[in-house]
Amino acid sequence: MIDASYDCIVIGAGPAGLSASLFLARYLRRTLTFHHNSPRNEYAHGVHGFLGHDGIRPLELLARGRDEVTGYGGLIIEARVDTVEKISAERFRVISGGKTFEARRLLLATGLRDLTPDCPGFREFYGSSVHHCPDCDGYEVKDKRVAVLAHDNNAAGFTANLLTWTRQLTLLTDGREISNDDRAKLTALDIAIRREAIVALEGDEPARQLQRVLFSEGDPLECDALFFNLGTELATNFHETLGCRLDPECGLVWVDDTQQTSVVGVYAAGDVTPQSQLAVVAAAEGAMAAIHIHRSLQDK
Ligand SMILES: Cc1cc2nc3c(=O)[nH]c(=O)nc-3n(C[C@H](O)[C@H](O)[C@H](O)COP(=O)(O)OP(=O)(O)OC[C@H]3O[C@@H](n4cnc5c(N)ncnc54)[C@H](O)[C@@H]3O)c2cc1C
């Protein structure tokens, strides 16, 4: 039995999903938005670079967004979506907590999960003096002593990118090897490398200020901040269930100029797509998706 039917179901109420829901509500589209309160940046101390809201607390930005959506009559449910399914060319089924919902369009705005270090101390400083995104928090470490935890192919590139803000950089490989090319590049840039395994992060916990990294051997590294680059993964496998194609280069959900995935009627916006993973970009993609979802429904 169907519990309710909508023009569009939006899965995710981060900047992408909420921005789409806001536009869809203003287009008077019957829209249902799901979230289960785990936006990607819930640990961040502030959202940087979001014009007009620079530095706003992430949860405040989202609470304001939800108020704006519901103010226009949009419906938001705090519940986890368990399964999604395409049941015909113009019909999608979403099941959440045993209830069944259907819609003519689906928007995936479920974001990414960051692969994070598992050493003691990480959570205490994450989002305040431990970061993963130079675009988001690079300015905050201007001229500071920064440790960089990375060990994949992009370790040298990721570290060198931080030279935009500071020359006091040390790459930590946490017991792994990096390529000879990367080592040569970092040496040429005068960037130190520490290869020992990381044992813990320490600092002023009440202030959430990292002060040093402890290693399995050798002296601790005194520092003011740490950036890590350990990769990300899609937060759900709904793209897989629906048969949406992934971008071969970055492994994220491929979309066309209208934010539509390779499955007609299924749209995607925000971090799940290949564009820069920033809140303002996610919001813009959500708005674009809503505009095109509305148009596609008008054409019928
Ligand atoms: C620590 C940190 C700091 C950051 N700082 C900045 C910054 O300063 N500036 C900036 O521009 N960007 C920043 N970012 C990046 C920014 O947070 C993301 O680009 C942005 O949140 C992406 O928005 P989104 O809507 O695509 O995904 P998200 O914000 O991750 O939202 C995903 C949504 O999907 C929902 N969801 C997932 N699975 C399900 C399910 N099964 N059922 C129901 N709902 C589901 C979640 O509940 C959530 O509502 C930061 C990220 C992190 C991790």
Ligand as a Chemical Component Dictionary entry (heavy atoms), coordinates in Angstrom:
data_LIG
# 
_chem_comp.id                   LIG 
_chem_comp.type                 NON-POLYMER 
_chem_comp.pdbx_formal_charge   0 
_chem_comp.three_letter_code    LIG 
# 
loop_
_chem_comp_atom.comp_id 
_chem_comp_atom.atom_id 
_chem_comp_atom.alt_atom_id 
_chem_comp_atom.type_symbol 
_chem_comp_atom.charge 
_chem_comp_atom.model_Cartn_x 
_chem_comp_atom.model_Cartn_y 
_chem_comp_atom.model_Cartn_z 
_chem_comp_atom.pdbx_ordinal 
LIG C1  C1  C 0 34.449 18.808 8.522  1  
LIG C2  C2  C 0 33.922 19.449 7.263  2  
LIG C3  C3  C 0 34.027 20.821 7.077  3  
LIG C4  C4  C 0 33.524 21.421 5.933  4  
LIG N1  N1  N 0 33.645 22.771 5.792  5  
LIG C5  C5  C 0 33.135 23.369 4.723  6  
LIG C6  C6  C 0 33.243 24.780 4.571  7  
LIG O1  O1  O 0 33.811 25.455 5.433  8  
LIG N2  N2  N 0 32.709 25.334 3.454  9  
LIG C7  C7  C 0 32.085 24.590 2.491  10 
LIG O2  O2  O 0 31.599 25.157 1.517  11 
LIG N3  N3  N 0 31.985 23.260 2.595  12 
LIG C8  C8  C 0 32.489 22.643 3.688  13 
LIG N4  N4  N 0 32.430 21.284 3.798  14 
LIG C9  C9  C 0 31.822 20.525 2.693  15 
LIG C10 C10 C 0 30.303 20.609 2.800  16 
LIG O3  O3  O 0 29.910 20.210 4.093  17 
LIG C11 C11 C 0 29.668 19.706 1.774  18 
LIG O4  O4  O 0 30.125 20.076 0.488  19 
LIG C12 C12 C 0 28.156 19.817 1.830  20 
LIG O5  O5  O 0 27.675 19.448 3.105  21 
LIG C13 C13 C 0 27.529 18.939 0.768  22 
LIG O6  O6  O 0 26.155 19.036 0.859  23 
LIG P1  P1  P 0 25.212 17.835 0.410  24 
LIG O7  O7  O 0 23.842 18.378 0.598  25 
LIG O8  O8  O 0 25.620 17.336 -0.901 26 
LIG O9  O9  O 0 25.514 16.645 1.434  27 
LIG P2  P2  P 0 25.415 16.576 3.031  28 
LIG O10 O10 O 0 25.547 17.930 3.637  29 
LIG O11 O11 O 0 26.387 15.539 3.448  30 
LIG O12 O12 O 0 23.962 16.058 3.305  31 
LIG C14 C14 C 0 23.590 14.732 3.020  32 
LIG C15 C15 C 0 22.173 14.523 3.488  33 
LIG O13 O13 O 0 21.736 13.223 3.092  34 
LIG C16 C16 C 0 21.041 12.631 4.161  35 
LIG N5  N5  N 0 21.053 11.184 3.982  36 
LIG C17 C17 C 0 22.090 10.367 3.654  37 
LIG N6  N6  N 0 21.667 9.097  3.562  38 
LIG C18 C18 C 0 20.333 9.113  3.832  39 
LIG C19 C19 C 0 19.321 8.114  3.919  40 
LIG N7  N7  N 0 19.568 6.808  3.691  41 
LIG N8  N8  N 0 18.050 8.488  4.250  42 
LIG C20 C20 C 0 17.754 9.793  4.502  43 
LIG N9  N9  N 0 18.673 10.782 4.420  44 
LIG C21 C21 C 0 19.946 10.443 4.105  45 
LIG C22 C22 C 0 21.769 13.129 5.419  46 
LIG O14 O14 O 0 20.921 12.999 6.542  47 
LIG C23 C23 C 0 21.979 14.593 5.014  48 
LIG O15 O15 O 0 20.813 15.331 5.294  49 
LIG C24 C24 C 0 32.913 20.648 4.925  50 
LIG C25 C25 C 0 32.804 19.255 5.101  51 
LIG C26 C26 C 0 33.311 18.664 6.254  52 
LIG C27 C27 C 0 33.208 17.170 6.427  53 
# 
loop_
_chem_comp_bond.comp_id 
_chem_comp_bond.atom_id_1 
_chem_comp_bond.atom_id_2 
_chem_comp_bond.value_order 
_chem_comp_bond.pdbx_ordinal 
LIG C1  C2  SING 1  
LIG C2  C3  SING 2  
LIG C2  C26 DOUB 3  
LIG C3  C4  DOUB 4  
LIG C4  N1  SING 5  
LIG C4  C24 SING 6  
LIG N1  C5  DOUB 7  
LIG C5  C6  SING 8  
LIG C5  C8  SING 9  
LIG C6  O1  DOUB 10 
LIG C6  N2  SING 11 
LIG N2  C7  SING 12 
LIG C7  O2  DOUB 13 
LIG C7  N3  SING 14 
LIG N3  C8  DOUB 15 
LIG C8  N4  SING 16 
LIG N4  C9  SING 17 
LIG N4  C24 SING 18 
LIG C9  C10 SING 19 
LIG C10 O3  SING 20 
LIG C10 C11 SING 21 
LIG C11 O4  SING 22 
LIG C11 C12 SING 23 
LIG C12 O5  SING 24 
LIG C12 C13 SING 25 
LIG C13 O6  SING 26 
LIG O6  P1  SING 27 
LIG P1  O7  DOUB 28 
LIG P1  O8  SING 29 
LIG P1  O9  SING 30 
LIG O9  P2  SING 31 
LIG P2  O10 DOUB 32 
LIG P2  O11 SING 33 
LIG P2  O12 SING 34 
LIG O12 C14 SING 35 
LIG C14 C15 SING 36 
LIG C15 O13 SING 37 
LIG C15 C23 SING 38 
LIG O13 C16 SING 39 
LIG C16 N5  SING 40 
LIG C16 C22 SING 41 
LIG N5  C17 SING 42 
LIG N5  C21 SING 43 
LIG C17 N6  DOUB 44 
LIG N6  C18 SING 45 
LIG C18 C19 SING 46 
LIG C18 C21 DOUB 47 
LIG C19 N7  SING 48 
LIG C19 N8  DOUB 49 
LIG N8  C20 SING 50 
LIG C20 N9  DOUB 51 
LIG N9  C21 SING 52 
LIG C22 O14 SING 53 
LIG C22 C23 SING 54 
LIG C23 O15 SING 55 
LIG C24 C25 DOUB 56 
LIG C25 C26 SING 57 
LIG C26 C27 SING 58 
# 
